[in-house]
Amino acid sequence: MAAKAGDNPDSLMTLATVFCLRNLRKTMCYQGFRNKLCLRSDIFLPSEICDKLVNTYMELVHTDSNFEPEESFFQLFSDPRSTRLTRVQLREDFVRDRDLEAIRKQDLIELHLTYCNSLSSRSLKTLTCFRETLVSLCLFGCNHIFYRKGGAPLACNEDTEDEEEESPASRQMLETDFNFQGFNRLRLLNLGGLPDEVDAESLLKPLKSLTSLDLSNVQLLGTAFLTQWKDRLASLVLYNVDLSEELVNTVVEIVNLRHLDISRESRRTSKIKMTRKILTAIVQRLVNLVSLDISGHVMLDNCTVPHFEEAMGRPRWVAVAQRRPLQFLGLYDTPLQCARTFPAYKVTGSKNEDQVLNAIEAYTEFRPELAHRAINQLFDIARIQHCSQLLRALQLVIAALKCHKYDKSVQVTGSAALFYLTNTEYRSDQSVRLRREVIQVVLNGMEQYQEVTVQRNCCLTLCNFSIPEELEFQYSRVNQLLLKILEPARQDESIQRIAVHLCNALVCQVDNHHKEAVGKMGFVKVTFI
């Protein structure tokens, strides 16, 4: 019997990690003084296990409503003699200054902080503790980390555990004492969304060995400073940075670039049009380029499809050092996405299903504003045409919904796409595990948003599943969410009718144990008011 789409089982490492995190007090921890969670004294965990524990913990916090976060979780990794952390990825407002301070003694190599808006300049102090070992740092979307209310100058202070947390509203003073002095090993840096008040040039000046730099959505007073890395920089991302003659002249001097991104959110936000001269200069001067993204740019007439194919097609490549096609070419929301052929293996755009899926894959993590538009185009493909890459499509939409649980636009378009991707036409190709993943992200959306469109999309998607069989693993959770919809205060009758249909199927076709459980919830009483 052939395996169905998405049927690969989790690794033993993943299963063991999740089990330990759900049962910390029964496995590796004990309840200490004042109920503080403490690591057992006979345990030593290497970096491979510690990294997995922290990163999986963050995933469970954001995607599993049944998972209970531990207040002192990060304190388990405070002593490098018993735990070793090297690669940590933290995201969203859940992360606090004290969490970073708890791991300040670790020799981190990679630290990725994404949309961590609860962090203040206290976390800049903690960053200096990692300056001798850090190779990769991401501060994308951490809008408040460069602000402080006031207080002591920056230092790697070990006595800050009980320091009072600053509220976002209190962060009014720009932190001026921090720079990257001493971060000599740092090679990869993402400062996407850096506040306008911060001078990027001064901040970056101490860094001599960068090979990858992301300045997405950063207002640059000038770009000439980027040439200080012209012999080293291999990746440069300037998404939503205004295109100018100075910028183009600077970029083409960075001759070792392999990845260049000068894309924009949309053509409506573009101040300067892309010309054939600019494209030709980039293609001919940057001979090592394997990845180029020019999405969202307005194109002049001399830069339309025929000229683009001439500039980047086979004859031009032959003339320029016999170059091979690009590995990646971003053309989303440009006229060029309708070209007949491309000198690239992977292209983002909206011409066909492959381009749309490439766009979702490329832009989900850091550009939800583009990802949700691409998911909406996938919705049209699944609704009107036929989705030929079902497994990939489902996995990408699920990943987007998990990654942006708090982004309403992604939740609306993602839940709508799931309705068509899980209907009868595609059902036979989907594994039990894959369909359970769909159910979980749908329930996440219902919990997070009471808005009518999200609730309707999610309820309709649940109707695509065999009830109660496929919902039984989340039986109590589904019932509680439907119970909220059936509250008299809810005004949308269409959603309530769908909810009643689901309730009938859930209650009438289960054993007495389940019926007794929903009775205790007040299910029958509310349903038949």
Disulfide bonds with the S-S distance in Angstrom:
Cys129-Cys156 1.54
